[in-house]
């Protein structure tokens, strides 16, 4: 069954999981809000900080969202839009 994934995530100062609980594997667009105060750092697969600037977005197909960790300016926003199709 197909389901919609739509979330607004508030960024914290230290690394936290993009989604706190197990979610279905999905295809999503992950976006940093254009009004964010600073970059949002995604934890790279090698442990490095990967900065995304305000307004940056990328589409991911068939991913487990628990694999993403983010940090940055507290109160900045990351959005997820997609589904389990």
C-alpha positions, 0 to 999 in steps of 0.5 A: 500500500502506498502512503504519503510521507510529509514532515517538518523537522526542527534542526538541533545544535547536535546531530539527531536523526532526521526521523526518530522512529522506524519509517517505511522505505520511501522516495522523498525530497528533502529540503532545507527551508529558504529562510534558514539562518545557516546551513544544515549539516547532514552526517556523511557516510564517512562521518563528515559534515555535509552542508546544505544551504538554505533552499537546497533540496535533493530527491532520494529514491528507496531510502530508509530515513533513519539513515539521515542525521542532521544538525545546525542552527536550532529552529531551522527547518528541514522538510520531507515530502514523498511517499512509499511508492 
